[in-house]
């Protein structure tokens, strides 16, 4: 893995400067049509990922049509999550499309790999990704759900760290009319981490996800881009 290269998945969001104080309270209801569609889209995502696994195993390539569809599912999911309870970053209703919508505040893209390792495809989605599964389980609440089931349902669990912080942001928004910027940046970093792991486990890249929170609304520039830009010019005397 080239540490200086940006990760193949790019996740971005433009925080709306004017968010409704109360709309977030009913977004669960407004987003129901999207949740229904996404339920079936993710079933298709899983089935097509199995097809892609065998294609990579025999050809070393991810079928481009399946790749575009699966990226579209992730893109749709991110737009709905950004609108609702993964970020609450916009009040603009998400479009019903797998295609990229450049003017929507939330955007996701994945660079298409020209070739993929035939050997890694057998282990990266379960064995190699286990450390990341533990981390994003804490972010999303899956780890707490598993712990609850293991203890016969005796422990209460929520929706994970992302859900907790977004809830806090919603309460602040309700009473103060603003979204705390530091909280937003942290939530974006956790979402970015989660989707990078999904792309890796979904066999879309061989580049292992970094163990770091790249916070903020934009992806960090690569080391190469920073080096090319060089230092800031000295002020004229």
N, C-alpha and C positions, 0 to 999 in steps of 0.2 A: 504494500500500500504506500502510495506517495503522500507523505504527510503534508506537502506543500500544496496539494491539489484540493480544491473545494470538494465537498462531498457531492456525489452524483444527484442526490435529492436536495432540492431547494424549496424551502417553505418560508413564505413571507406574509405579512399582514400590515395593513395601514389602519392604525387606531383612529376611529372617528373622533373628531374634536368635540362633537355634540352628540351625546348618547342620551336616550330617554331615561329618566329616572326610574320608571316603573315597567317599561316594556319587557325587561328581562324576566319579570315575574310570570309572564304568560308565553314566553318563547317556547316552552316545552309543548304547549298546545299548538302554536303556530307552525312548529316544525314537524308535527306528526306526519304529514304527507311525505316529507323527506325521509323520516325514519322508516316508514313502510317500504319505500323504494329502495333505500340502502340495505335493508334486511335481505332483499332478494339479490341485490347487486353483489353483496359480500358472499353470498352462497355461490354465485357465478365466479367471483374472484377466486375462491378456494378451489373450485373444480378446475378452472382454467390454469391455476398455478400447478396443479398436479400434471396437467397436460404439458405445461411448460417444462416441468421437471424432467419428464421423459425426453422431450425435444432437446433440452440442453445435454442430457446424458448421452444422447446418440449423435448430436450435431455440434454441440458446443455453442449453440446460439439460442437466444430467447425469441420465439416467433413474434414478429413485429406487431401483428394484429392483436395478439393476446396482450402484449406489452402495453400497447396504447389503451386497450380497454381497462386493464388493471390500474394503470396510472390514472385514468379517468375516474375510476371508483375512489381511489385515494384522494384525488382532487375534489370530487363532490363531497366526500366525507369531511375534508378540511374546511370547505366553505360552510357547511352546515355546523360544524363544531365551532368555527370562528364566530358565526352568528349566534349560536346558542351557548352551551355550557362548557365548551372547551376553552373559551376565551372571552365571550361577550364583547368582542372588539368592534362590532358594527350592528346597526339596526337595519341595514340594507338586506332585504330578503334574498336568500340564495337562489340562483337560477337552477332549473331542472335540466342539467346537461352534463355530459362527461367531458365536453370540450373545455379548453382553456378559455377563460373570460378575463382578458387583460385588465378591464376597468373595474372588476370586482375587487373589494379591499383585501380578500384572502386569495393567495395564489400558491400553487404547488406544481412542481415539474420534476421529472427524473430523466437524466441523460440516458439515451439508449446505449447499451453495451454492445460493442462490435463482436465480442466473444466472451465466453464465460467458462470457468473451470468445470470440467466434467466430474472431477473428484469431489470438489467442494460442495456441489449441488446435493450430495447425499448426506452431508453432515452440518452444513452451516445453518439450516433453518431450525434445527433442534439442538444439537450439541454445542456448536460454537456460539450460538445466540443466548444460551442459558443465563450468563451473567447479566445481559441486557434485559432479559425477561424479568428477572428479579427486580431490577431498578424501575422499569416501566410499570411493573405490577404495583409498586408503591405510588408511582405517579397517577395511575388510573384507578387504583382501588382493587385490582384483580388479586393482589397479594393478600389484602385483608379479607376478601371474599373467600379465598382458599383457606385461610386460617379459621375463618368462621365455620366453614363446612367441616373442617377437621376436628373442631371442638363441638360438634353437634349443635351448631347454631347458638351457642351460649354467649358469643361476643358480637357486639354491634359493630358494624363497619359502614363507612360512608363511601363516597365515590373517589377516594384517593386524594392525593395532595393537590392535583389540578382542580378537582371539584371543590375542595375546601377553600383554596385561594380565590377561585372565581366567585364563590359564594360571598367571601369577604369583600371582593371588589364590587359585587352587586349591592351589598348593604351600604358600602361607602357611596356608591353611585346614587342610591335611593335617598340618602340623607344629605349628602354634600354635592351631588350633581357632577361629580368628576370621577375618573378612573385613575387610581394611583399608578403613576408611570413605572415605578420600580416593581410593583406587583405584576403589571402587564408584561414587562420584559422577562420576568422570571417564568411566568406562565407560557410565554412564547418559547423560551428555551426548553421547557419540559415537553411541549408539543413537538418541537423540532426533533428532539431526541426520540420520541415515540415513533414518529413517522419514518425516521432514518432506519430504525430497527425493523419496521414493517417492510420497507423496501428491501433490506438485506434478507430478512426471513422469507420474503416473497420472491427471492431468487433474482431480483432485478439488478443486483450488483454484487461483485466479489469484494468490494472495498468495505472493510470492517468498520462499523460505526464507531466514532470516537467517544471516549468516556468523558464528555464535557458538556456543560450547558452553554450553548451559543445563544446568549440572550439577545433580546431586541427584535424589532420588526423586520430587520434585514439580515440575510446571511452574512457572516463575516467574510471579508476579502481573503483570498488565498495568500500564502506567504510569497508566492511568485509575483502576484499582482502588486503587493506592497513593495517588494524589492524593485520591480520595474518602475514604479512610480518614483522611487527614490525619496530622499529627505526633502522637507519643505525648503524652498529657496530662502536664502538669507535676505532680510529686509535691506532695501537700498539705504546707503548712508547719506 
